[in-house]
Amino acid sequence: MSRNKSHESIKDLFNDPRIPREIDISHQVMAKIKREKERFFVKYKVSILVAIGLIASISSGYAAVQFYQLKDEKGEVIYQQKDISQIPGEPKIVKELDPETKKYQDKRSEITRSMEPGTAAAVYIADHNPKKAVATLYKAFEFANLADLRKKVGDHIFVPETLPGGYSFEDANLTFDIKREYDKEALYKKAEQEKKEYVIQPLEWTNELDTLYATYRSGKSYLNLNISNYEDVEDSTTYVINQDEQQKEVVKVGQIEVLYTEEASKDGVEKNIVWVMEYAGKKMQYEVVATGDVLTKGNISEFVNAMMPKK
């Protein structure tokens, strides 16, 4: 299992209007449609061209219609998973970027890499940007110490020190929602007056937790724990790519329903579990990703229980 090492966001690399704006490229190229948000996350190192290649593989003639649901104690659907081909509307197919768009995105990527961890900014790039888009770029907070991470997340979520199988906390990246408070016209004017290639306006984080990507290690083996705010997910639906290639089953742990998935990969059989539960008054989505036998249908309850705060 590869480790969740950088989790560098490329959400603003995909502002090109030809690419589905609400598709979220991640470990399984999972897509969450969020109300009034543009969220793109790469949980592992996935190049932009690979991501676009995956999007380009979507066919409007795809026949998969199966979906999976998780319900709460009241029987209400709190999470459902569908194939990416079932996203409402016509999927937009992109095979390659035109040179101008690639130059623009390369510059955004360069700016993001230069940012300090835990910072966010509105960025206007004057060149290769005919629509005068203003991008919201950020670099996640980084933690190699669990105590520091717990202090930062506060009461938002519980982050365990260990996970089943002898896995201990290694490191994590964390983001909050961003206050998108900026004046586009002011940025345009500043770039013109100062004759700069791009201009940046720092932005502030809110106190609303967005995502946490954590790595747990046992020897040379790694587990990935991903937690995200699921409060505003449209229709409680997450979209995944190539769902027909995955084996799935809903497993119940007490009153909590968990979606268990197995999928063949170059590293063996990759497994993950996903569930949604309320914590501190917010719906949070939990995901554990592993390869090998550390995660099985028989020990799902151990992982779910590990996420419960110890009293």
Secondary structure, 3 states (H helix, E strand, C coil): CCCCCCCCCCHHHHCCCCCCCCCCCCCCCCEEEECCCCCCCCCCCCCHHHHHHHHHCCCCCCCCCCEEEEECCCCCEEEEEEEHHHCCCCCCCCCCCCHHHHHHHHHHHHHHHHCCCCEEEEEEECCCCCCCCEEEEEECEEECCHHHHHHHHCCCCCCCCEECCCEEEEEEEEEEEECCCCCHHHHHHHHHHHCCCEEEEEECEEEEEEEEEEEEEECCEEEEEEEEECCCEEEEEEEECCHHHCEEEEEEECCEEEEEEEEEECCEEEEEEEEEEEECCEEEEEEEEEECCCCCHHHHHHHHHHCCCCC
